[in-house]
Amino acid sequence: MRIKAIFLFFLVLSIKAGDYQNKSIYELQELIEASDNKKLFIDDYLSYLETNDVVNSINSLHSSNELYKSYVYSRRAPWRGVPIFIKDNIDSYGLANTAGSLLMSDNLPRDDAQLVKNLKKAGFLVVGKTNLSEWANFRGQRSISGWSSFGGQTLNPYNLEYNPCGSSSGSAAVVAEGLAPVSIGTETNGSITCPASMNGVVGIKPTVGLVSRDGIIPISATQDTAGPMARTVIEAAEVLKAISGRDPKDPATRNIPRNYNYDALIDLDKNYLKDKRIGVIVLGNNASATEIELDKKVRENITTAGGEIIDITLDAFTDDDWSKALFLLFYEFNNGLNEYLKQSNSEHKSIDDIIENNLKRRDEILKYFGQELMIESSKAAKGKIYEEEKSELIYADATAVTLKAQSIIDKTLKDNSIDLFVGLTRNPAWKIDYENGDNFSNSWGNGSLSAIAGYPHITIPLSYVDGLPVGVSFMASSWEESKIINAAFAFEYVNNFIPRPIRDTK
C-alpha cells in the first residue's frame, strides 16, 4: 500500500491535461486522495473541463471554492472527491436550473434537490450541470435532441456530426467523452436509455419512486425518474445506491418495499446469468441485417454466460393506448411544471408564461423548432383538447395505460417463467439535422413499455455499427433493479466491450 501511495503522490504532482480523461470513480478518488493540495487538484480539473469539452456537454460549473468546501465536509464518505455531473433540470444550490431554456437562466434554487443531497452525503463532488434537449424534449414536435437555447447543441463523441439522442444528452456525452466518470440523467420515456446507448455508456432507469424527484423540473409524476450513467455497470450501480431512498417530499418513494435491499444493487456476480431463463425479444419480420447481427451477438453472449434463452414477444400497444399515454404526459406536464415554477425563483410562473415569452424571443428560442407540445399541455389541463369531455375524466382513463404496460411485462415474465427479458436498446445515432429534426423514421429499439410501466431498465454497450455504439437492454418488474443490474454485469463481463471515442482531433 505504501508503494502505491508514493506512486499516486508523484502521479498527481505531475498531472497534465488529459490525465483526468477516462478515469474510473476508483482512479479519480485515488488521485485526489493522493494529492497534497486538494484545492489545486480541483482547480486543475475545472480548468481541464473548460478547455476539453469539445462535445459541448457542460452547461455550468460550480466554483472551485464550493467544490473544495464540499470535499472538506465529506470527511468519511465512501466516494469522497469523486466528480459527478447532473442534468440541467435538477436543482443544485448556486447554479441556475434552466431545463435548457434561456427563460430559466434566472432560476437559482433555494436548496439542493434531494438526490444532490444524497450524492454529497456519499462524498461525490457535484461539479456542474450538463446540457439537455430543451425542456427534456417536451417542447416541440420536430425537436433536435441535445439542443437547447441555453446550452446550444451537444455532439456525439463518436462522430461530431451525429446526434447524441436525448433528453439527457450532455449527461451521456460528458461520460462518453471521458470528462467525468459518472453523471445523472432523467427519464420520462427513453431520456436516459437512448443517449446512453447512442453514446456507448451504461444507463440505469430505476423503478419510479426509487429515487426522489424533489427539485427536478417535471414532465410526468407517473413516469419521471432520475438515474445514473457511467462507463461500467458497477460504477453506475454505486451511484444508484447513493441516490436511492425514501423522501417525504416525493410521495412516490413511499412505494419502495420495506425490505428493499440497497446493498444488493452493488453485490454483483459475473456468473449471474448461469442457469437463468432469459427472455429475448424476438425481432420483427422487417428487421434489418444490422438488427439480426446484433441480436445474434446478444444470444451468443447469453449462451456463453450459461443462460437459457426463451424467445418472447411483448403485447403491443394500440393506437388508442399511445394516444392516452401522450395525453397523460400533456396533463401531468402542465400541472407539474406550473407547481415547480410557482415555488421557483424564476420570474416565469406558469407554462402559459413560458409559451408567451418563447414567442417574444423566437429568434433565439424557436429558431429550429416550435413549442407544440407545450401548447397541447396547456390545452390539456384546460379541457381544450377534447371539448366533449372534461380533462379530469380523460386523464383518469389515460392512467390505465400504466397498468396495461405493467400487466404486459408481469404477465410475460410469469407465463414464460423467465427471470428478466432482453432486447436491443436503440438504433445507432443519426446525423444532426437542424432543418428536419430528429430522425426516428425506421428506428428500432426497446424500453417504452418499461418507461410507461414505471419499471426498471438498464442499457449497456453492445457493439459498434459503422463506428457508432449501440446498446443492449435488460428489463424486469418493479423493484427488481438488482436482478437486471446483475444480469447486465454478467453480460458485460462476457461481452468485454467498453467503447472509447476515436476521432481525428486535428
Order of alpha helices (4+ residues) and beta strands (2+ residues): alpha-alpha-alpha-beta-alpha-beta-alpha-beta-alpha-beta-beta-alpha-beta-alpha-beta-beta-alpha-beta-alpha-beta-alpha-alpha-alpha-alpha-alpha-alpha-beta-alpha-beta-beta-alpha
